[in-house]
């Protein structure tokens, strides 16, 4: 029985409305409890957090950490590993390697060191999800989940074309259950199929060959199926025309779709991911401008959508990897470097291209501007999430830099001195004075992600009954000027003073001290009525024989294959 009492810290817990009050947090048997429940006779570990910030463990809703693309990225980037090797400490701490494509041990350790305790892998093709889970199992300390890609496979397109919403919803429920995934993911909807047939992607209102439907139809139909299924996180959307000048119009149209979705269950309708890549104004790279103001305006007027930033990091070498094969083909020709591309059965395509964001580059400066403009102009930060689309626009270890840019105009100005000045003159960012608070950061990285994922009863807060996932940072919000001393903020968030996972101390003074803690893997389990299940079973068997080179059984992942599985059982509206 583990008992911990954290005393005298400045607590930031937005889900409970706590804004930096000095208070005590008690932990018993892996849960937050009333301090009066602690039994001194059983031993209490007392932690004096005086002059420090106490937050719930961080939650990252979008970071590529597992699956075949990550493994391929590791093999493609020997230079990424050459200078980053860190030997293990016998017999517990495993060797770490990789920067933009870190190995599984480095992923778990680095997230924990930053005070993050739950991370979502945002794109796994159904036929490869067993591989994804094997990697998630190997990541130490943190909790994990995966979103399954469903936008371009032929079985799904058949169901949308045939206009059978009940069977479509049942099929999506089966995919989630079979792959033990947590949410539905769309990547450039319909474009992989178009890419296969005609060598080009699609805009949101272009017609798919053969099926005579548009990407907008795919989004709308799956979004309404997610409503019927009552999913906690409804739909995670990578917009069409990612990476192309002028694509902010497509992003706005995608967000507008949420206004017309028939809503029958609680929660946000649609989440648009990594808007840095889809917020480009202009009709060419030469005329590129930030569409951040326009996207923030739509977000402010549309209560049904949320987004994450995909924040670009200047001077950062990355490994771009995405199921958006059409754009990766274009990026390869821009970079004229090594690249990888694959088509995964009928479930999607992908591409991997190394890239570096340069400080003086005009386009790269605009990319840096977009995410910050969106966040700083948003009225409701509960629907804005911090991410770099790791490892596409930056690394997850860069998050403390983003915190500083959002909290300090001085940090932004100091960074802007080294960027492309012509690009900055064509953006709104230099004139924005807003500085976010520690409470705002806690909202964006703790409270809001927990709510988006439907886990707010146990995650993202420090109230009684919550999982004991706690991060303590060496930041004194009373004595420090967080705007001027932003370098200290960066340092503190990079290496937490103390981190507790499930009631066990795992990090002390920025170092892993308990690497044997194992996180859980979350997945949803939506019910389907038995008669509909039988119809679906026959359909899937027939279609898999028609479209796939693997069997029905190959899709099915048993719960026993997951390390510490946690099913979220869902009562759907299918009747």
N, C-alpha and C positions, 0 to 999 in steps of 0.2 A: 504494500500500500504506500504510494508516493504522496506526500503532502508538501506543498510549496506555498509560501506566503510572500508575495511581492509587495513591498511597502514603499510608500511615499513617492511613487512615480507620477509624472504628469500623464494622465490617461487620455487617449484619443480613441473614442469608440462611437462613431457616428450612428450606428444602428440603435444605440441606447441614448443618443443625444449628449454624450459626454465630450466636452470640448476643452481638454487640458486640465481638468480638475485633479488635484492631488488626492489619491485614494489608494486603497489596498486591493489587491486581487489575490484570491485564494484558489488553490488547485488541489483536488483530491481525486485519485484514481482516474486521471486523464480528463477530468471535467472541471469547469469553473464552478465554484460553490460559494455559498455564503461563508465569510471568514469564521463565523461562529460554529461551523460544522467541523473545523479542524480539531483534531484530538492531540493535545500536546504530549500525551503519554505514548503516542505512536511515532513521535519524532516529526518535526517540521523543519524543512529547509527554508530559512529566511533569507530573502534577497532584498537588499537595500537599494532601491532604484531612485534615491534622492538625486534631483538635478538631471533626470533622464526621462525620455519619452517612452511610454508603454502603449503598444498597439496590438490588435489581433494579428495573427500571421497573415502575410500577404497572399493574394490570390492572383494568378496570371491566367487570363482567359484565352490567350492566343500566343503560343510559343511552340515552334517545331522542334520537338525533343526526341521523337521516336519514329520508327518506321523505316521502310526501305530507302526513302530518299535521303534520310540522315546518314545511313550506312554508306550509300553511294557517295554522298558529299565527303565523308571521311576519307574514302579511298581516293577521291579526286584531288584532295587538298593535302598532300604530304607537307607542303610548306606551312600549312596551318598548324601542324603538330611539331614542327622541327624545334621551335624555341619555347614550347609551352609544356614540355614534359615535367611533371612533378611526381617524384617517386612516392610510393606508398609507405606507410609506417606499419611495420609488422606488429601484430597480425591482423589489424582491423581496417585501417584506412587504405583503400586501394589506390593504385597509381592513377594520376590524372593526366590527360593530354587533350589537345585541341583548343582552339580559340573560337572561331565561328562554327566549327563542327566538333564540339567537345564530346568525349566519351561519356558513357552513362554515369560514371561515378562523379566526374567533374560537374555534370548537370545537377545532380542531387546536392552535392556539397556546396556549390556556388549559390544555388537558390536558397539553401538553408542559411548560409552565411549572411545573405542579404535580408533574412527574416521572412522569406516566402515559404509557405507550407503546402500550397496546392497549385498545380499547374495543369493546363489543358493542352494536349496535342490537338491542333485544329484541323487536321486533314489526313484521314486514313482511308484508302480505297477498300471496299468490303473484302475483296479477295486477298488482300495483304494485311488485314487487321490482326491476324494471329501473330505475325511478325512484330507488329506494333506493340501488342500486349507483352510479348516476351521482353522487349526492350524496356517498356514501362515497369515491368516486374524487377528489372535489374537496377533501376534508378533508386538510390537510397534515400531514406528519410521522408521525402515529401509525398503527399497524396497526388494522384494522377487521374486523368480521364482522357477520352478521345472523342472527337467528332468524326462521323463517318460521311464520306463523299457520296452524294446520291443524284447528281444533277444530269449526267449524260449517259447513264447506262440504258441499254435498249429496252429492257423490260419496263423500266420506269417511264420512258418516253412513250411506249405502247399504251400504258395505263392513262397517261395524260391525254394522248390523242383520242383514246376511246371514251374519255369523259366519264370515268367511273370513280368518283371521289371516295366512296367507302372502301373499295378494293385498293385504291392508291394508299389511303391511310393505313389499311391493314398491312400492305406490303412494306411501308416505311417502318411500321411497328416491328415487323419481322426482321428487317435489316438491323434495327437497333438491338433487338434481343439476340439475334444470331451473332452479331459481332461484339456484343457487350460494350456498346458505345453509349455516349451520353447525350449527343445532340446531332442534328442534321446539318451538313455542310454543303453549300453550293459553291463551285469554283467556275467563274466565267460560264454561267449556265448555257448548255447546249453547244459550246464552242469546241469541246473535244470531239464531238460527233462531226461537226462541220469541218474541223481540222482534218479528220480522218478522210473525209470524202472530197474536200475541195481545197485543202491547204490554207485555210484562213479562218479566223475567228468570227464572232458575231457581235453586233451591237444589240441592245436590249429589245429592239423592235424589228430586228431582221428575222427572216423566216428560215427555220431549219430545213435543210434538204430532206426529202422523203416524208417527214412527219407533218409538215405544214403548220407548225406551231412556232411561237417566238420565245426567246428567253424570258420575256415578261410573263408568258403563260406558265412556264416552268416555275418561276418564283411564286406566282400567285397560287398555283395549284398546291405546291408543296407547303407554302405558308398556311393555307387553309387546312391542309391535312394535319399540320402541326397543331393547329387550334383544336381540331377534333381529337387528336391524341393527348391533348392537355399536357404537352411537354413543358418542363420547367424552363429550359432555354429553347425557344421556339425554332429559330432559324438563323444560321450564321452564314452570311453572304459575302463572297468575294465577287465584286461587281465585274460586269463585262467591260472590255476594252481597258483593262488595267495596264498602266504604263504608257498609254498613248496620249499625246497632246489633245486637249479638248474633252477628255473623258469625264470631267466634273459634271457635264450635262447628263451622262449616263448614270452617274452616282445619284444625282438629284432625282432622276426619273425612277431609279430603284427605290430610293427612300419614299418617294411619293406613292409607290404601290401600296405601302403599309396603310395608307389612309383608307383604302378600298377593300381591305381584307375583311371578310366576315369573321368577327371576333366572338368566340363562344367560350373562351377560357381566359384565365388571368395571365398577366405577364406581358412583356413587350412583344410586339409582333415580329420585328425584324431587326437583326443586328448587321450593320455594314462594317466590314473589317478593313484594317489598314488603309485609311482614307488618304494617307500621304501618297499612295500609289494611284489613287483614283480621283485626286483633287486637282487635276491639271487644266488650267485655262490656256487658250492660245491654239492656233492651228498648226504649229510646228515647234520643234525644239528651240528655234531661234526666237519665237514670240511667246515662249512659255511664261505663264504667270500663275500665281497661287489662286486656287478656287476656294481657299479655306473660309473666307468670309461668306461666300454663297452657301457652302455646306453647313456652316454654323447657323446661318439664318434659317435654313430648312429644318435643322435639328431643333432650333428654338421654337419653331411653329408647329412641329410634328411630334406629338407626345407618344407615338407608337414605335419609335425607332431609337436605337442606341448605336454607338460606333466606338472603335478604337483607333489609335493614331497611326500605328506603323511608323513611328518617329524615326526619321533618318538621322544618322550620327556622322558629322563631318570627320574626315580623316580616318574613317573606319573601313578596314578590309572585311568584306562579308562573303558569304556563299549564298547566292540567291537560289531558292528552291521552291517550286510551286507546281501544282497540278494544272497551271495555266501554260500549257505547252506552246500555244501560238505566240504569246509574248516572249517567252524564253528564246524562241527561235529568232525573233527580232533582236533581242538583247545580245544574243551570240554574235549576230552580224555587226552590231554596234561595237562590241568589245573585241571581236576577232581573237578570242582566246579559246581555251578548251571549254567544251560543254558536253552535256549528257541529255538525252531525250529518250522517253519510253512511252509505250502504250500498254496499259495494264488491262488485259482482256477487254471487256466492254465497259469497264468502270471508270476510265479516265486516262489521261495522258499527263506527262510531267516533263519538267526540264530543270537542269541545274547549271548555273553559270557563275563563276567567281566574279566579284565586282569590288571596286573601291570608291567610296564617296570622298571626293576631293574638296578641300576648303575653298579654293578659288574658282571652282567650276560653277558656271552660271546655273546650269540645270540642278546640280547638287545643292546649291544654296536655296533655290526655290523649293526643292524637296524638303529641306530642313525647316523652312518657313511654314509649310502647309499644316503640319500636325500641331505646331505651337499655336498658330492662329485659331484653329478649330477649338482647341482646349480653352484658350484665353478669351474667346468670344462666346463660348457656350454659357447659357444661363443656368442650365441644370447639369451640374457635374456628376450627378448620379447616373447619367447616361453617356458618360465619356470615360474611356478606359485607357490606361497607359500601357503601351506595348511597342515593340520595335519589329513585330513580325519576325522575331528571331528565327534564322540568322539573315533575313532578307534586307532590312533597312538598318540594322544594328544588332548588337548582342543584348541578351537579357541582362547581362552584367552592366550595361550602360544605363539602366533605369535611374540610378542616382543622379546622373547628369541631367536627365529629363526633369526629375524633381526640382533640381536647382534652377533650370531655365524657366520652369513654371512658377517658382516661388520668388524669383529674384530678377527684376529688370536689369540690375547690374550684371548678373551672370549672362543674360542674353546679350547685353551691349558688349561685354568683354569678348564673347564668342563672335559677335558680328564683326568685330574689328579685323578678324582674320578671314572673313568670307568674301564672296563676290559682291562688291558694292553696287554694281549696276543692277543685279538681281534684287538686292535689298531695297533699292529705290522704287522698285515696281511691286512692293509688298506693303501690307498694312502693319506688319509686325513691329517695325521700329517705333511707331507711334502708340503702341499699346502699353499702358502703364500698369495694368492689372498684375497683381502678385498673389498667387494662391497661398493658402495657409497649410499648416500641418494637418488641420482638420480636413481640408479639401483633399490632401494627398491620401489621408486615411480613408476617405470616402471612395476615391477613385481606385484604390488598390486593395481595399479590404471589404468595406460594407457593400458597395455597389456590385462588385463581382459575385459576392455571395448571393445577393438578391437576384441577379441575372440568372444564376445557375439554380435558383430555387433551394439553396442550402442555408438560408439565413437563420434557420432555427439552431444550427450547430456550428456554422462557420461565419467568419467575418465580424465577430463581435466578442466581447468579454463579459457578457451577462451570464447569470446563473443558468447552467445547463449546456452552455456552449462547450465544444471541444477545446481542450487546453492547448491551443496553438497561439503562442505569444511571442512577440518580438520587442526587445528593449534596445533603444538607441541612445548613444551618448550625445544627446542634444538637450540643452537647457533652454527651453523656449522663453524663459523670463530674462535670463542674463545674456543670451545671445541675440544679436541682430541678424536674423536669418537671411535677410536680403543682402546685407553687406558681407556677412561671413559665410557665403554660400559654399566656399571650399570645405568648411567644416561640416556642412550639411551633407555634401557629397561623400566625404570620408566616413561619416557616421552611418549613412545608409548603405555604403558599400560593404561594411563589415560591422554587423550588429554587435552590441555589447553582450547580449545574451539572447538566445532563442530557445523556446520550449516547444516541443512537438508531442502532442498527445500526453502531456504531463511529464515528459522526460526532457531534461536539459540536454540539448544537442550541440549548441554553440556557446562558447564563452570567449569574450575578448576577440571576436572575429575568427576563431579557430574551431574546427570540428572536434568535439570531445566524445561524442557518442554516435559513431557512424552505423551502429548495428540496428538503430531504430528503422522500422519499415513502415512506409506509408500505405494507405489503402488505394484501391482502384474503384472509382465510382462508375456506375452505368445505370441506364434507365431500363425498366421492365414494364412496358405498356401492355395492358390486357387487350385481347381481341376475342369477341364472342365466338363460341365453338363452331357454329354453322359457317361463319365467314372465314374462320381459320381453315376449315376443310376445303372451301373453294380456293383459298389462297394457296394451300399446299399443292393442289393439283396444278394450278397455274405456274407456280414457281418451278416445280419439277419439269414441266413441259418447256418452259422458257430457258431454264438453265441448260437443258439438253440441246436447245436450238442455238443459244448464243455463246455458251461457255465451253472451254476445254477441260473444266474441272467439274466435280460432282456437287450435288446439293450438300452432302455431308461436309465438304471442304469449307463451307461458309460457317458452319456451326462451331462456335467456341464455347466449350464447357466452362462453367464458373470455376471448376477446379484448376483451370489453366491460369487463373488470375491470382496474384498475391494479395491476400486480404481483400477480397471483393466486397463491395458494398452496393447492393441493388437498391435503387429508388423505384419502388413499385408505384405504378400510375394507373389510376382509374380513368379510363378514356371515356369519350362520349360516343363511341361506336356501340350501336345497339342493333 
